[in-house]
Amino acid sequence: MPRRIPALAGSPYPVLAETPYTSTSCHSGVKVSFWRSQKAYAGDCLCSQKHGGKCMGKLGGEMKALAKHCGGSHKTVNDRIHIVQRFDQHLRALNIQIQRVAQIKVRHIESYIRERLAQGISKRTLQNEMASLRAVLQQAGRKQIAEHERLTNKSLGLSGASRNGTRQAITQDNYHYVLETARAKDPGLAAALELSRLMGLRSQEAVQSAQSLKTWKQAVERGDTRLTVVFGTKGRRPRETVILDTGAVKKALDNALAVAESRNHRLIDKPDLKSAMDYWHNQATRIGLAGAYSPHSLRYAWAQDAIHHYLAQGFSRKEALAMVAMDLGHGDGRGRWVEQVYGHEWEEE
């Protein structure tokens, strides 16, 4: 049996990671490595047990392994695996019986994209899917196919898609309404939402923020201008975020600490991370954080405040965007992307 070990020491949520187990009992006969835990990737299976998923053929198994080796955060890898599985299923549905990535031809990818367009999938989504397929092909040494002139976004009819963010920065009125509604329903949820708005936290960062509350409070009391976000970050890469309103952050931290101390040192009092995240998303929807104003809209609003903050300090527009990119946990070279995704409303003001 696989050995269970804590995924992250000190976490109040028992997310388990396990040693890999390799099976040759898959229907395809291919060895499949999997993890029996909440961190399992899409398509992981053990065919000696009942499962609802489809067992992949040799092509799907090879593409999945390559998708993992391309790297990235757990979510990025998981999304990439979903894409290559969908591509594999497309070929199998057409009875295209190829066994290896080395046998993939340009026309196979063109056929997949045509079908996805016919299904009404947006060009922006398909640009991301092509990026994943190219990465897998590159990983397999199929550079010539990955960079083929017929597989450019323009040739596939995918160019011209906007990269502007699909969410909106939450307005102050909406934010106050949502926050007061959450406070009446669940003080822990409200505390996490408030920290998300004041620090630009992602959803999982907000849910796991209870682990850093004391550290952040000490940093604020020392007069630090930046706070380090460690838990729940994308790819588990710690990042630093600028404090925009010291008084508001200190007050929010004091409140969150009081709530966490009465809730097993958690803001969302659930037995594991998965149920805590499910609760976060479900309750956020119920109090009005849905559609354009999803929980991520809190992060959008923070990003726009941060752009104004850096501009007011005398930074150039390019410098301000680079600084916000790093605050959000992206590289300094993602400034243009931050402007398109988070700052397009700010540009219109």
C-alpha positions as a Python dict, from the first residue, in 0.01 Angstrom:
ca = {
    (1, 'M'): (0, 0, 0),
    (2, 'P'): (122, 356, -63),
    (3, 'R'): (263, 536, 237),
    (4, 'R'): (64, 846, 344),
    (5, 'I'): (254, 1155, 448),
    (6, 'P'): (136, 1512, 520),
    (7, 'A'): (156, 1726, 206),
    (8, 'L'): (256, 2037, 399),
    (9, 'A'): (376, 2046, 758),
    (10, 'G'): (169, 2261, 990),
    (11, 'S'): (-139, 2275, 769),
    (12, 'P'): (-471, 2260, 959),
    (13, 'Y'): (-619, 2077, 662),
    (14, 'P'): (-501, 1714, 625),
    (15, 'V'): (-432, 1716, 251),
    (16, 'L'): (-246, 1393, 187),
    (17, 'A'): (27, 1319, -62),
    (18, 'E'): (135, 961, -114),
    (19, 'T'): (419, 762, -261),
    (20, 'P'): (347, 662, -622),
    (21, 'Y'): (211, 318, -702),
    (22, 'T'): (259, 161, -1046),
    (23, 'S'): (7, -77, -1199),
    (24, 'T'): (22, -290, -1516),
    (25, 'S'): (-341, -396, -1485),
    (26, 'C'): (-481, -110, -1696),
    (27, 'H'): (-691, -219, -1993),
    (28, 'S'): (-432, -78, -2231),
    (29, 'G'): (-151, -280, -2071),
    (30, 'V'): (47, 38, -2014),
    (31, 'K'): (205, 112, -1676),
    (32, 'V'): (18, 396, -1511),
    (33, 'S'): (157, 582, -1210),
    (34, 'F'): (-106, 732, -985),
    (35, 'W'): (-161, 885, -643),
    (36, 'R'): (-451, 776, -423),
    (37, 'S'): (-518, 1116, -268),
    (38, 'Q'): (-686, 1450, -321),
    (39, 'K'): (-379, 1557, -515),
    (40, 'A'): (-436, 1289, -780),
    (41, 'Y'): (-423, 1410, -1138),
    (42, 'A'): (-703, 1378, -1389),
    (43, 'G'): (-737, 1031, -1534),
    (44, 'D'): (-539, 850, -1262),
    (45, 'C'): (-694, 511, -1210),
    (46, 'L'): (-651, 161, -1072),
    (47, 'C'): (-841, -77, -1293),
    (48, 'S'): (-869, -348, -1030),
    (49, 'Q'): (-1112, -110, -857),
    (50, 'K'): (-1444, 21, -985),
    (51, 'H'): (-1416, 364, -1141),
    (52, 'G'): (-1635, 579, -1357),
    (53, 'G'): (-1356, 722, -1571),
    (54, 'K'): (-1244, 595, -1909),
    (55, 'C'): (-920, 402, -1916),
    (56, 'M'): (-684, 559, -2167),
    (57, 'G'): (-517, 385, -2456),
    (58, 'K'): (-143, 387, -2519),
    (59, 'L'): (-153, 729, -2686),
    (60, 'G'): (-348, 883, -2400),
    (61, 'G'): (-115, 730, -2143),
    (62, 'E'): (194, 860, -2319),
    (63, 'M'): (47, 1208, -2363),
    (64, 'K'): (-54, 1220, -1997),
    (65, 'A'): (300, 1132, -1886),
    (66, 'L'): (442, 1402, -2115),
    (67, 'A'): (185, 1653, -1986),
    (68, 'K'): (314, 1593, -1632),
    (69, 'H'): (677, 1634, -1736),
    (70, 'C'): (605, 1973, -1894),
    (71, 'G'): (589, 2111, -1540),
    (72, 'G'): (387, 2391, -1387),
    (73, 'S'): (155, 2415, -1087),
    (74, 'H'): (-73, 2126, -995),
    (75, 'K'): (-370, 2305, -1152),
    (76, 'T'): (-176, 2382, -1473),
    (77, 'V'): (-66, 2019, -1507),
    (78, 'N'): (-414, 1893, -1429),
    (79, 'D'): (-571, 2122, -1692),
    (80, 'R'): (-309, 2010, -1946),
    (81, 'I'): (-391, 1644, -1876),
    (82, 'H'): (-763, 1710, -1930),
    (83, 'I'): (-680, 1865, -2268),
    (84, 'V'): (-464, 1576, -2393),
    (85, 'Q'): (-726, 1327, -2273),
    (86, 'R'): (-991, 1514, -2470),
    (87, 'F'): (-765, 1508, -2777),
    (88, 'D'): (-709, 1132, -2733),
    (89, 'Q'): (-1085, 1072, -2700),
    (90, 'H'): (-1146, 1277, -3017),
    (91, 'L'): (-913, 1054, -3218),
    (92, 'R'): (-1061, 736, -3073),
    (93, 'A'): (-1415, 854, -3151),
    (94, 'L'): (-1306, 894, -3515),
    (95, 'N'): (-1147, 547, -3503),
    (96, 'I'): (-805, 696, -3573),
    (97, 'Q'): (-594, 415, -3434),
    (98, 'I'): (-257, 564, -3357),
    (99, 'Q'): (-58, 436, -3062),
    (100, 'R'): (222, 689, -3008),
    (101, 'V'): (276, 1064, -3002),
    (102, 'A'): (527, 1011, -3281),
    (103, 'Q'): (234, 917, -3507),
    (104, 'I'): (33, 1238, -3449),
    (105, 'K'): (-9, 1436, -3770),
    (106, 'V'): (-104, 1797, -3838),
    (107, 'R'): (-445, 1694, -3972),
    (108, 'H'): (-529, 1522, -3641),
    (109, 'I'): (-486, 1846, -3448),
    (110, 'E'): (-670, 2047, -3715),
    (111, 'S'): (-962, 1803, -3685),
    (112, 'Y'): (-968, 1840, -3306),
    (113, 'I'): (-974, 2221, -3323),
    (114, 'R'): (-1250, 2219, -3587),
    (115, 'E'): (-1463, 2000, -3362),
    (116, 'R'): (-1402, 2225, -3058),
    (117, 'L'): (-1494, 2535, -3258),
    (118, 'A'): (-1813, 2362, -3376),
    (119, 'Q'): (-1894, 2295, -3010),
    (120, 'G'): (-1889, 2669, -2945),
    (121, 'I'): (-1567, 2674, -2741),
    (122, 'S'): (-1418, 3024, -2728),
    (123, 'K'): (-1106, 3111, -2925),
    (124, 'R'): (-926, 3215, -2608),
    (125, 'T'): (-989, 2875, -2451),
    (126, 'L'): (-869, 2700, -2766),
    (127, 'Q'): (-554, 2913, -2771),
    (128, 'N'): (-480, 2774, -2426),
    (129, 'E'): (-556, 2419, -2544),
    (130, 'M'): (-319, 2459, -2839),
    (131, 'A'): (-48, 2590, -2604),
    (132, 'S'): (-86, 2270, -2399),
    (133, 'L'): (-76, 2045, -2706),
    (134, 'R'): (231, 2227, -2835),
    (135, 'A'): (403, 2186, -2498),
    (136, 'V'): (336, 1811, -2501),
    (137, 'L'): (459, 1778, -2860),
    (138, 'Q'): (774, 1975, -2775),
    (139, 'Q'): (831, 1751, -2473),
    (140, 'A'): (808, 1449, -2703),
    (141, 'G'): (1061, 1598, -2947),
    (142, 'R'): (796, 1680, -3209),
    (143, 'K'): (911, 2039, -3253),
    (144, 'Q'): (845, 2033, -3627),
    (145, 'I'): (478, 1950, -3570),
    (146, 'A'): (441, 2186, -3273),
    (147, 'E'): (568, 2479, -3481),
    (148, 'H'): (404, 2379, -3811),
    (149, 'E'): (266, 2670, -4012),
    (150, 'R'): (-76, 2505, -4034),
    (151, 'L'): (-96, 2490, -3654),
    (152, 'T'): (-46, 2857, -3577),
    (153, 'N'): (-341, 3029, -3406),
    (154, 'K'): (-398, 3232, -3723),
    (155, 'S'): (-404, 2925, -3949),
    (156, 'L'): (-642, 2747, -3713),
    (157, 'G'): (-878, 3046, -3705),
    (158, 'L'): (-802, 3124, -3340),
    (159, 'S'): (-638, 3465, -3372),
    (160, 'G'): (-805, 3785, -3266),
    (161, 'A'): (-930, 3660, -2927),
    (162, 'S'): (-919, 3918, -2650),
    (163, 'R'): (-704, 3854, -2344),
    (164, 'N'): (-897, 4105, -2136),
    (165, 'G'): (-1011, 3962, -1805),
    (166, 'T'): (-1356, 3804, -1805),
    (167, 'R'): (-1417, 3915, -1445),
    (168, 'Q'): (-1474, 4265, -1313),
    (169, 'A'): (-1321, 4437, -1013),
    (170, 'I'): (-1586, 4432, -743),
    (171, 'T'): (-1731, 4775, -668),
    (172, 'Q'): (-1717, 4918, -316),
    (173, 'D'): (-2095, 4897, -279),
    (174, 'N'): (-2106, 4533, -387),
    (175, 'Y'): (-1808, 4451, -166),
    (176, 'H'): (-1966, 4603, 145),
    (177, 'Y'): (-2295, 4424, 76),
    (178, 'V'): (-2122, 4088, 29),
    (179, 'L'): (-1903, 4138, 337),
    (180, 'E'): (-2195, 4228, 564),
    (181, 'T'): (-2398, 3934, 431),
    (182, 'A'): (-2105, 3701, 500),
    (183, 'R'): (-2057, 3840, 852),
    (184, 'A'): (-2418, 3763, 936),
    (185, 'K'): (-2384, 3411, 795),
    (186, 'D'): (-2028, 3303, 884),
    (187, 'P'): (-1765, 3531, 1047),
    (188, 'G'): (-1484, 3304, 927),
    (189, 'L'): (-1596, 3330, 567),
    (190, 'A'): (-1623, 3707, 605),
    (191, 'A'): (-1273, 3731, 753),
    (192, 'A'): (-1126, 3533, 463),
    (193, 'L'): (-1311, 3748, 207),
    (194, 'E'): (-1183, 4065, 374),
    (195, 'L'): (-823, 3944, 364),
    (196, 'S'): (-866, 3849, -1),
    (197, 'R'): (-980, 4203, -84),
    (198, 'L'): (-711, 4377, 124),
    (199, 'M'): (-419, 4156, 17),
    (200, 'G'): (-513, 4034, -330),
    (201, 'L'): (-532, 3671, -218),
    (202, 'R'): (-645, 3387, -439),
    (203, 'S'): (-930, 3173, -308),
    (204, 'Q'): (-710, 2896, -172),
    (205, 'E'): (-468, 3149, -22),
    (206, 'A'): (-759, 3310, 162),
    (207, 'V'): (-892, 2977, 289),
    (208, 'Q'): (-548, 2875, 419),
    (209, 'S'): (-452, 3222, 545),
    (210, 'A'): (-518, 3128, 911),
    (211, 'Q'): (-174, 2966, 916),
    (212, 'S'): (-5, 3302, 854),
    (213, 'L'): (-220, 3541, 1055),
    (214, 'K'): (22, 3574, 1350),
    (215, 'T'): (321, 3617, 1119),
    (216, 'W'): (143, 3886, 920),
    (217, 'K'): (35, 4068, 1235),
    (218, 'Q'): (395, 4073, 1364),
    (219, 'A'): (514, 4206, 1028),
    (220, 'V'): (256, 4487, 1035),
    (221, 'E'): (352, 4577, 1393),
    (222, 'R'): (719, 4594, 1288),
    (223, 'G'): (625, 4843, 1021),
    (224, 'D'): (692, 4612, 725),
    (225, 'T'): (545, 4729, 397),
    (226, 'R'): (510, 4382, 245),
    (227, 'L'): (362, 4053, 363),
    (228, 'T'): (476, 3705, 257),
    (229, 'V'): (204, 3468, 134),
    (230, 'V'): (311, 3105, 179),
    (231, 'F'): (9, 2874, 202),
    (232, 'G'): (-222, 2802, -90),
    (233, 'T'): (-5, 2979, -346),
    (234, 'K'): (6, 2863, -706),
    (235, 'G'): (276, 2602, -747),
    (236, 'R'): (352, 2643, -374),
    (237, 'R'): (575, 2937, -462),
    (238, 'P'): (582, 3194, -177),
    (239, 'R'): (520, 3551, -286),
    (240, 'E'): (529, 3895, -130),
    (241, 'T'): (242, 4139, -157),
    (242, 'V'): (247, 4510, -81),
    (243, 'I'): (37, 4651, 205),
    (244, 'L'): (-189, 4919, 56),
    (245, 'D'): (-378, 5018, 372),
    (246, 'T'): (-190, 4936, 693),
    (247, 'G'): (-475, 5029, 926),
    (248, 'A'): (-735, 4824, 741),
    (249, 'V'): (-502, 4522, 715),
    (250, 'K'): (-418, 4534, 1087),
    (251, 'K'): (-787, 4553, 1182),
    (252, 'A'): (-871, 4264, 948),
    (253, 'L'): (-588, 4052, 1092),
    (254, 'D'): (-701, 4116, 1451),
    (255, 'N'): (-1054, 4013, 1358),
    (256, 'A'): (-938, 3703, 1167),
    (257, 'L'): (-716, 3592, 1458),
    (258, 'A'): (-1008, 3619, 1701),
    (259, 'V'): (-1228, 3411, 1470),
    (260, 'A'): (-957, 3147, 1405),
    (261, 'E'): (-883, 3100, 1775),
    (262, 'S'): (-1243, 2993, 1834),
    (263, 'R'): (-1244, 2761, 1530),
    (264, 'N'): (-957, 2516, 1566),
    (265, 'H'): (-719, 2777, 1419),
    (266, 'R'): (-915, 2786, 1093),
    (267, 'L'): (-1127, 3050, 927),
    (268, 'I'): (-1323, 2789, 732),
    (269, 'D'): (-1388, 2520, 991),
    (270, 'K'): (-1394, 2207, 778),
    (271, 'P'): (-1206, 1876, 824),
    (272, 'D'): (-997, 1896, 506),
    (273, 'L'): (-893, 2139, 234),
    (274, 'K'): (-1127, 2000, -31),
    (275, 'S'): (-1438, 2044, 183),
    (276, 'A'): (-1314, 2388, 292),
    (277, 'M'): (-1272, 2498, -71),
    (278, 'D'): (-1612, 2352, -166),
    (279, 'Y'): (-1769, 2546, 120),
    (280, 'W'): (-1587, 2866, 15),
    (281, 'H'): (-1711, 2846, -345),
    (282, 'N'): (-2066, 2742, -255),
    (283, 'Q'): (-2113, 3009, 9),
    (284, 'A'): (-1949, 3277, -208),
    (285, 'T'): (-2206, 3205, -479),
    (286, 'R'): (-2493, 3221, -229),
    (287, 'I'): (-2394, 3563, -98),
    (288, 'G'): (-2363, 3709, -449),
    (289, 'L'): (-2006, 3640, -559),
    (290, 'A'): (-2082, 3480, -895),
    (291, 'G'): (-2037, 3549, -1264),
    (292, 'A'): (-1836, 3864, -1332),
    (293, 'Y'): (-1821, 3927, -958),
    (294, 'S'): (-1678, 3590, -853),
    (295, 'P'): (-1441, 3571, -552),
    (296, 'H'): (-1160, 3651, -797),
    (297, 'S'): (-1317, 3995, -847),
    (298, 'L'): (-1176, 4082, -503),
    (299, 'R'): (-827, 4018, -639),
    (300, 'Y'): (-908, 4224, -948),
    (301, 'A'): (-1006, 4520, -729),
    (302, 'W'): (-688, 4484, -525),
    (303, 'A'): (-474, 4473, -841),
    (304, 'Q'): (-627, 4797, -968),
    (305, 'D'): (-571, 4963, -629),
    (306, 'A'): (-210, 4844, -639),
    (307, 'I'): (-157, 4994, -986),
    (308, 'H'): (-279, 5332, -855),
    (309, 'H'): (-56, 5291, -547),
    (310, 'Y'): (263, 5244, -748),
    (311, 'L'): (177, 5523, -992),
    (312, 'A'): (121, 5758, -697),
    (313, 'Q'): (468, 5668, -569),
    (314, 'G'): (622, 5790, -893),
    (315, 'F'): (673, 5461, -1075),
    (316, 'S'): (621, 5462, -1450),
    (317, 'R'): (320, 5278, -1593),
    (318, 'K'): (544, 4991, -1709),
    (319, 'E'): (715, 4970, -1370),
    (320, 'A'): (382, 4979, -1183),
    (321, 'L'): (246, 4691, -1390),
    (322, 'A'): (564, 4488, -1335),
    (323, 'M'): (545, 4548, -960),
    (324, 'V'): (180, 4440, -946),
    (325, 'A'): (262, 4132, -1154),
    (326, 'M'): (515, 4027, -889),
    (327, 'D'): (276, 4111, -604),
    (328, 'L'): (14, 3884, -761),
    (329, 'G'): (264, 3599, -783),
    (330, 'H'): (359, 3633, -1150),
    (331, 'G'): (697, 3729, -1292),
    (332, 'D'): (798, 4088, -1356),
    (333, 'G'): (773, 4014, -1728),
    (334, 'R'): (396, 3966, -1698),
    (335, 'G'): (316, 4336, -1669),
    (336, 'R'): (146, 4356, -2007),
    (337, 'W'): (-59, 4047, -1920),
    (338, 'V'): (-160, 4202, -1586),
    (339, 'E'): (-275, 4515, -1770),
    (340, 'Q'): (-489, 4307, -2007),
    (341, 'V'): (-636, 4071, -1750),
    (342, 'Y'): (-662, 4280, -1433),
    (343, 'G'): (-621, 4638, -1544),
    (344, 'H'): (-838, 4684, -1853),
    (345, 'E'): (-1115, 4855, -1653),
    (346, 'W'): (-854, 5080, -1489),
    (347, 'E'): (-735, 5188, -1835),
    (348, 'E'): (-1088, 5299, -1921),
    (349, 'E'): (-1123, 5521, -1614),
}
